[in-house]
């Protein structure tokens, strides 16, 4: 898939293994309110570990700006209840990291372990390739064992552990784990991932 193919591939309907149909489309400014609603419905324990506080309007506005500027490319997933998940690859504007993207995935709890995260992740890998990225990173706290396991199944490897590097929403210092993946080596191992 080339960069121009991204736009033509979406929107599209995805059938989950349990038969549920969801729509994948590229995020636009019109998704702002749905993202806020999605984030504000997340359980507190999920909110603790978000990289940014998606319950704040300014944070979501910044995300929309990044999408419009091309620094982020995001696939959003909807069913008839609204936004149920997203996968995004964010690129830093610094020239020395232009070939690296940060992967972020979040799925409504009701859709976890149902294949939505796997499908979103597979699509965002294709997007990353089409953008010419050579490496993906994923950041999480050291106690997010489920997320680390899911990324390991994708082929990500731990690159660094930074002690007390981030704070959760309560101000508690947490160790940050940085994992990375070489896109050129990505294979069909995506099919073995458990939802993130």
Secondary structure by P-SEA (a helix, b strand, c coil): cccccccccccbbbbcccbbbbbbbcccccaaaaaaaaaaaccaaaaaccccccccaaaaaaaaaaaaaccbbbbbbbcccccccbbbbbbbcccccccbbbbbbbbcccccccaaaaaaaaaaaaaaaaacccbbbbbbcccaaaaaaaaaaacccccccccccccccccbbbbbbbbbbccccccccccccccc
